[in-house]
Amino acid sequence: MEWVRDNLKHAPEILLFLSLAIGYWVGKFRYGKFQLGGVAGSLLAAVALSLVGISVDNGVKSLLFTLFIYAVGFESGPQFFKSLGRQSLREILLAVFMAISGLVTVVVMAKLFSLDKGMAAGLAAGGMTQSAIIGTAGDALSRLGLSPADVQKLQANVAIGYAVSYIFGSLGAIIICINILPRIMKRDIHDDALKAEAERLKGAIIFGPGEGPAMPEIVGRLYEVDGGAGKSTAAIERSAGTSTMTIERVKRGGQFIPITPDLVLEQGDIVLVVGRRAGIIETASGLGREIQSSAGMELVMNTQEVILQNTAYANKSFSDIKRSAETALKHGIYIIDIKRDGEPLALADNTVLKTGDVITAYGVDEDLKRLVKEAGAQLTSDTKTDFVFHGAGLVVGLLIGLLVLRVGSIPLTLGAGGGALLSGLLFGWLRSRHQTVGNLPVSACQLLKDLGLAGFVAAVGLQSGSQAIHTIASSGLSLFLIGVVVTVVPLLLTMLFGRYVLRYDNAAIFAGALSGARSANPAFGEVLDKAGNSIPTAPFAITYALANVFLTLLGPLIVAFA
């Protein structure tokens, strides 16, 4: 064992990644409806491995959490800023109630079990997973006019109380947000997340990797001309009415011939028709017999996202643009999606376009290039991350975290995590406004979130787990159980307040808000994983920012009242 410990001292990262591997393996097991998940599993694995006596550096822990919270903010920036306003009042009240219920719970437990001020503050810091309470409580203890020895003892008790209660503080929040909250609401987080996303997308369907519609809107068909003989290509395309279609290739006598609007089709011509399914069905009966294949009639189509920058098309309805645009520009172009600030717009004739809207078009490369030249700029689907943009974003966030506002003797600060979240939100919003910069592929963003959060809680477990285990062994279970009460009671009271007073009716949104109000980052990670989309992020971002202020204030208040 000594040989293992000596070697691990030179590579403590082995224990970090071993915690992740074991934790995610354990987190897969399901017991009825209860499942730990990878984050909670990593925490428990790290606590067990902390008995080896090797911990990771604080800088590694801070780096991992910063990457996680920045990625979360960046992903939800546009939706967050749209959600601000009167509709955020529920989140504000939820965060205030959480802080007050936490203060009352700690003070009551301190009175009942004769806890000194230091131990009470430490249990609050760990049980509510707000490490900043250690600092504010320690500063408040130093101002009580006690002897240096007494101050040192009380400050040491802050650390002990924190170590004993922090592990369950993280795990308990996960259990309540993931398992108890859905049962109280009788709703499923994943189902409600999908419902909220469908409402936000206004009926648009977002397909995951490898998914697609069974009946695609844009289709291609081959026909052997019969009834359409003697008609020009322009006349046939016009016969589709509002459901557009185009003739992309014509083969006559085994030879391909150039397509012009006045080209007249002949009996036996093979034509490739591309367009909206409704338009092709409408014209198919008058065109000829559909055939399965014909040599050389294959055609590669493409999808391109275009940022609307041409002011000639701004502030005009979709129908006005279709009516006024030249036929040569519209030919072969199929608009399949329009987004504004990341939100889809209805493909309706009365939809008004604005500069900055992202238009997704379908067609052959030559037609798409013509559209890009006319409308604005091409939005490339690059697999590379814009490290200039995101490096600047992380620097800004960390600098914000260094700012300290003092209210009397109480220092208020967002810290690195709060600063990175705020910066992520801002830079995510900037990306939505200027989409030629700041690229962060979805897979890269997901890796930052998964590795950042799970690595952070594993680092916490490796650092605090051993001390918590030894303290429980020497002091009995009383301190641990008091920490459990400090964790559970404010969460349950706030959950009931949010459900029956604030009237939260969506489990995904409520779970995000509740985890943020407790600054419970591991719980939020599990909520995101359960939801399967970013719906819980906007309420989390609001309550998390408030919790960093409100819960930090608990330090001197507990010292004053405990």
Summary of the structure (lengths in Angstrom):
residues: 562
radius of gyration: 30.0
end to end distance: 43.7
largest distance: 105.3
contacts: 2004
relative contact order: 0.20
helix: 60%
strand: 13%
